Amino acid sequence: MASIEEKMKKLSPELQVEVENFIDFLLEKAKRRPEKKLRLDWAGRLKEYRDKYTSLELQKKALEWRD
């Protein structure tokens, strides 16, 4: 498998700039999004609605309640 540098050399100068810009974008994106731990503190809080709604209806209701 060819390295990134080898592949870059095969591109036109304009496309090389585009690839470099995309890499910069990805690096910035990685900086902005620190890894968050998954929170499960909501688990079990909707059990009183278990018999009133299907899982899909409950999902839609939860979205309504958030707004």
Phi, psi and omega per residue, in radians:
M1 nan 2.302 -3.107
A2 -1.271 2.551 3.106
S3 -1.302 2.895 3.134
I4 -1.060 -0.717 -3.140
E5 -1.069 -0.726 3.131
E6 -1.128 -0.718 3.118
K7 -1.160 -0.701 3.141
M8 -1.067 -0.677 -3.123
K9 -1.092 -0.435 -3.135
K10 -1.410 -0.220 -3.115
L11 -1.531 2.752 3.039
S12 -1.195 2.766 3.123
P13 -0.978 -0.638 3.133
E14 -1.120 -0.742 3.132
L15 -1.255 -0.538 3.069
Q16 -1.093 -0.710 3.094
V17 -1.115 -0.717 -3.138
E18 -1.107 -0.737 3.100
V19 -1.117 -0.762 3.118
E20 -1.072 -0.732 3.092
N21 -1.096 -0.697 3.127
F22 -1.142 -0.711 3.097
I23 -1.093 -0.757 3.090
D24 -1.048 -0.723 3.103
F25 -1.051 -0.803 -3.140
L26 -1.106 -0.680 3.111
L27 -1.137 -0.737 3.097
E28 -1.136 -0.703 3.129
K29 -1.082 -0.714 3.123
A30 -1.138 -0.596 3.118
K31 -1.213 -0.684 -3.053
R32 -1.252 -0.496 -3.043
R33 -1.847 1.450 3.075
P34 -1.162 2.555 -3.126
E35 -1.135 2.253 3.113
K36 -1.878 2.495 3.060
K37 -1.353 2.497 3.114
L38 -1.220 2.201 3.137
R39 -1.664 2.358 3.095
L40 -2.167 0.429 -3.110
D41 -1.207 -0.192 3.126
W42 -1.524 -0.225 -3.031
A43 -0.988 2.271 3.092
G44 1.491 -0.068 -3.065
R45 -1.352 -0.203 -3.140
L46 -1.921 0.274 -3.061
K47 -1.140 -0.401 3.113
E48 -1.190 -0.315 -3.127
Y49 -1.706 0.040 -3.055
R50 -0.985 -0.724 -3.092
D51 -1.510 -0.254 -3.120
K52 -1.496 -0.586 -2.993
Y53 -2.261 2.673 2.945
T54 -1.325 2.970 -3.129
S55 -1.089 -0.654 3.129
L56 -1.192 -0.762 3.106
E57 -1.103 -0.688 3.123
L58 -1.140 -0.657 3.091
Q59 -1.104 -0.765 3.114
K60 -1.129 -0.722 3.112
K61 -1.105 -0.718 3.136
A62 -1.062 -0.693 3.087
L63 -1.127 -0.687 3.099
E64 -1.108 -0.762 -3.091
W65 -1.153 -0.499 3.121
R66 -1.159 -0.622 -3.084
D67 -1.363 nan nan
